Amino acid sequence: MKKGLNTLFNALLCCSLLLVAVQSPLSHSSEVPRGEYIQPDNLFPKVKMETSIGSIIIELDRSKTQITVDNFLSYVVAKRYDSTIFHRLEPEFVLQGGGYKKEMDDVSQIKEFKEIINESGSGLKNKQFTISMARQYEPHSATSQFFFNLADNDSLNPGKKWGYTVFGEVVEGYEVLEKAIEIGSEYSEELGWPNYPKKEIKIISVQILSE
């Protein structure tokens, strides 16, 4: 009898574990990035970023920063960058966006995927007109926000500490970033943010270009 109960218990335990293994991925399926399925054999996919001051073509580097590129493409295909704003502009440093939507006077954070691994040691440097991931102080905390380097920012490269992951570069539309520099920035009384563009710069859409 005791042997029979033990056999039944073990069978039920195995079934429970199997259910957890099957159900867990499904329960988070809407949150799983899909960028790895976008042009999977293309090491250098390109995207077109349409902004309120012009269009930018960005070539991404999957050969050195696959996790970061796939993460970025996940936000692109989910259209989470569409209708967002560049919320930080330091003309001799960076133009940062990918985090917030603005409708009239309301600013809201976009829905984020999970944090990703820092790939700043790939060999790519934070040179002018490259695109990099923004993050918190913790090195593996990047999610959706990115920035364009408006200068050669050696201080953002890895050394004894983790750097900021470069994952692509602008190949067309340098003049758009130069326009942003000319706009300049100031403290926003409305939002309570420093380094906010004097003229609002919107990301209208980001689209993946054909191979």
Secondary structure, 3 states (H helix, E strand, C coil): CHHHHHHHHHHHHHHHHHHHHHHHHHHCHHHCCCHHHCCCCCCCCEEEEEECCEEEEEEECCCCCHHHHHHHHHHHHCCCCCCEEEEEEECCCEEEEEEEEEECCEEEECCCCCCECCCHHHCCCCCCCEEEECCCCCCCCECCCEEEECCCCHHHCCCCCCCCCEEEEEEECHHHHHHHHHHCEEEECCCCEEEEECCCCEEEEEEECCC
